[in-house]
């Protein structure tokens, strides 16, 4: 009986560590979308002149108006915290390792500087092979960013331990 429970817990933790995490930012429709694939998702959108936060984990879902959500927080009394010892300078290398573990899977940027001469100077970047289908310098007042980033929790933990 205990062996079955331990195997089930081991498989559950392995599933949570291997399930990819995805972040999408799209400024055309003001939206930030975070998804832990097969576990849940969170979406921050701008609709009807309000910012909405929608969270869905497995079969449970909830929606909040962000303005009301931030104003309802109670202020806590601040306590005097004991001084911590100086931490090692290794936090910066750990942070860089975590940032390196993320992968950009899709990105698109559309730029119009508002100045025709500047746009004309930047326009040849549309044809540079590394930027083709990702960068669009235009003359039609289109400015947007679409970015999709992926990672897995086990990679983040490994980068922190490195």
C-alpha positions in Angstrom: 0.0 0.0 0.0 2.8 2.5 1.0 4.7 1.6 -2.2 1.7 2.5 -4.4 1.3 5.9 -2.5 5.1 6.6 -2.9 5.1 5.7 -6.6 2.0 7.9 -7.1 3.6 10.9 -5.3 6.9 10.4 -7.2 5.0 10.4 -10.5 3.0 13.5 -9.5 6.1 15.5 -8.6 7.9 14.3 -11.8 4.8 15.4 -13.8 4.9 18.8 -12.2 8.6 19.2 -12.8 8.4 18.2 -16.4 5.3 20.1 -17.4 6.4 23.1 -19.5 5.8 26.7 -18.4 4.8 29.3 -21.1 4.6 33.0 -21.0 3.0 35.1 -23.8 3.0 38.8 -24.1 0.9 40.4 -26.8 0.5 44.2 -27.0 -1.9 44.2 -30.0 -4.6 42.9 -27.6 -3.3 44.0 -24.2 -2.7 40.6 -22.7 -0.2 38.7 -20.7 -0.8 34.9 -20.6 1.0 32.5 -18.3 0.4 28.8 -18.7 1.7 25.8 -16.8 0.8 23.2 -19.4 -1.6 20.5 -18.1 -1.8 22.3 -14.7 -3.3 25.7 -15.0 -3.2 29.2 -16.5 -3.4 32.8 -15.6 -4.4 35.6 -18.0 -4.1 39.4 -17.4 -6.2 41.3 -20.0 -7.5 44.8 -20.5 -11.2 44.7 -21.3 -14.0 47.3 -20.8 -11.5 49.9 -19.5 -10.4 47.6 -16.7 -7.6 45.1 -16.1 -8.9 41.6 -15.4 -7.0 38.7 -13.9 -8.3 35.2 -14.7 -6.8 32.2 -13.1 -7.7 28.6 -13.9 -6.1 25.6 -12.1 -7.3 22.2 -13.2 -11.1 22.6 -13.1 -11.2 25.6 -10.7 -11.4 29.1 -12.1 -11.6 32.6 -10.7 -11.7 36.1 -12.1 -10.8 39.4 -10.4 -10.8 43.1 -11.3 -7.2 44.1 -10.7 -8.1 47.6 -9.5 -10.4 46.3 -6.8 -7.9 43.5 -6.0 -5.1 45.9 -5.3 -7.2 48.3 -3.2 -8.6 45.6 -0.9 -5.3 44.6 0.5 -4.9 45.4 4.1 -1.8 47.2 5.3 0.2 45.2 7.8 2.0 46.7 10.7 5.7 46.7 9.9 7.9 44.9 12.4 11.5 45.5 13.0 13.3 42.8 11.1 16.5 41.4 12.4 19.5 42.3 10.2 20.5 39.6 7.8 24.1 38.7 7.2 25.5 39.8 3.9 24.6 37.2 1.3 27.2 36.0 -1.1 27.6 37.7 -4.5 26.6 34.4 -6.2 23.0 35.5 -6.4 23.8 37.4 -9.7 25.3 34.3 -11.4 22.3 32.2 -10.2 19.9 34.8 -11.6 21.8 34.8 -15.0 21.7 31.0 -15.0 17.9 31.1 -14.5 17.5 33.7 -17.3 19.6 31.5 -19.6 17.4 28.5 -19.0 14.4 30.2 -20.7 13.9 29.8 -24.4 12.2 32.3 -26.7 10.0 30.2 -29.0 8.2 33.0 -31.0 8.7 36.7 -31.3 7.5 39.6 -33.5 8.1 43.3 -33.2 6.6 46.0 -35.4 8.2 49.4 -35.2 7.2 52.8 -36.5 9.3 55.6 -35.0 7.0 58.3 -36.2 9.8 59.9 -38.2 9.9 58.9 -41.9 13.7 59.4 -42.2 14.4 57.1 -39.2 12.0 54.5 -40.5 13.8 54.7 -43.9 17.2 54.1 -42.3 15.8 51.1 -40.2 13.8 49.6 -43.1 16.6 47.4 -44.5 16.6 45.5 -41.2 13.3 43.8 -42.5 15.5 41.9 -45.0 18.3 40.8 -42.6 18.0 37.0 -42.5 18.1 36.8 -38.7 15.1 39.2 -38.3 13.0 38.1 -41.3 9.4 37.3 -40.2 10.2 38.6 -36.8 10.9 42.4 -37.2 8.7 44.7 -39.2 9.8 48.3 -39.7 6.8 50.1 -41.2 5.4 53.5 -42.1 1.8 52.9 -41.0 1.8 53.6 -37.2 1.9 50.0 -36.2 3.8 49.3 -33.0 3.5 46.0 -31.2 5.3 43.2 -29.5 4.5 39.5 -29.4 6.8 37.4 -27.3 6.5 33.7 -26.3 8.9 32.3 -23.7 9.0 28.6 -22.5 10.8 26.8 -19.8 10.3 23.8 -17.5 10.4 23.9 -13.6 13.2 21.3 -13.5 15.4 23.6 -15.6 14.8 26.5 -13.3 15.6 24.4 -10.2 18.7 23.0 -11.9 19.9 26.6 -12.8 19.4 27.7 -9.2 21.5 24.8 -7.9 24.3 25.3 -10.5 
